[in-house]
Amino acid sequence: MKKYRTLIKRMTILSMASMLSVSLAACVDSSSPQESASTTEDGKTVITMGRVTAANSKLPEGDTYENNAYTRLVEEKLNAKIVNQFEAEGEDYDRQVALAIASSELPDMMRVNSKEELKELVENDLIADLTDVYDKHASDYIKEVYDSYDGRSLADSTFDDRLMAIPATVGANAPNMVWIRQDWIDELGLKLDNDGDSLITLDELENTAKSFIENDPGASGNPVGIPFAHWLNAGDYGGSALTMSSVAGVFNAHPRHYIEDEKGNIMYGSTSEGTKKALGILAEWFDKGIIDPQFGTRTWDDIMALLTNGQTGIVTGPWHIPDWGLSAVKEMDKNAEFVAYTLEGENGKANVFRENPTGQFIVVRKDYAHPELAIKILNLFYDELGNATDLETDYPEIAKYNEIGVDGSTRPFNIEVYKSTSTLDDFTDLILPAVNGETSINDITKAGIKNDAKTILEYIEDSESAETSAWAKFHSRMKGIGLIEKLTTEDTFNWTTPVYYGTTATMEKKGANLLKLEEEDFIKIVTGTEPLDYFDTFVSKWKKQGGDEIIAEIEAELAEQQ
């Protein structure tokens, strides 16, 4: 069956490759990697590469994705010349990768954006085993980075005990937060979080929302309650804006994740009793008008309009939502200030989940003669350069890039490889001491972090005339990450690690329909179209329509890994 699925997938890709071959011909280097010269005339080792680009790289005039400060650093340090076999952005890049796989003409190195693509490359014996070169060449710091994920990150790239790719990493960013208009709290004289632990109860949140609705501090004339997106849940922290993750956390429920129950059985978090309780709260709130009455029909833009129009002053989301969401509120209302809380669980803790530590992978073509260069590039950019103490002196071209804001996508691999606690570490060890005057900004060696600290200090010194971007950076770092730092210091988190992040065969076939079922049934429950006990019907349908098969597949796959 597995071979059949692979055959079907390959046929699909081949079909897509055929359709794309004409339209993409102009974009793809006409020479295959097998035909490429292995060295340049001046003796540099050639690395053909698939490059993920960005819309606005801010590269200086004359520099390109193939020839820039980062690729020149590879030439200087590793005596290797990067030649882009293809470069593209977004879905176009994924199509280029599909074309390369279908034709078996892989570049020497490229990024793949899913575990499924990685599995296909492994199953078809197209990529190199990196186990030995990683063990021999990876720096101690790089190994520390991956060790910070307790083995989960490397395990995601490992097949039959062999490391088949370099995984990108996604640090721990929990919890999902509740962002509330501080200026409205002050205006109405509300008492919230009296003990100052930054954990608020469901009752406190409900009372605050009720007060906002009754008193209309935004003077909109049509205040509404808390807005939630109709999809209600997300499988990652970054997508957690407008979801019920924080409410589910009260009951230690983690929808959209496969977790172990109290008996050690694998279950889908969206079918847990905790999720049922959370939906019960939302249904009560909808009935009382605490939730936006048009829940289930609003678009993302509609909800953002509610915020910018002053119709609502409460929103759930990650620490960085001020950077790309709440900043729009500030643009419309110069008095807007937000404060971040998280909801207190029944156990008195902030219940959070560890998100998938990977998701993107760097692979090396199987017959490439220098797989160790992939590890050396990893060392160069994510250890040597990342930990450089004097960029201006040692890497002046890179320092200049940082100064003018050149996008990180211009690095050869276009992935992030940071420790699981890097976001918090940078804040605690570098930003906070500088903001508190305990260290000098000039002592911060990481250019991006130095810029963050400088902007925050400028905002604190003159918030009245600060740009909205400075307001956003102050809120996301000092209030968003500041909340994470506080809860970490006070040992307030209760972490749950999902047991599975991948995609099984049944997920591929039936996952979209199951997700649609979940979203539609949850809307029915929250809006009262169906009673709360209808949740049990949902669970039954989810199991029968593919859920039981998915759980069995996960159990089998995990058993194989033991």
Disulfide bonds with the S-S distance in Angstrom:
none
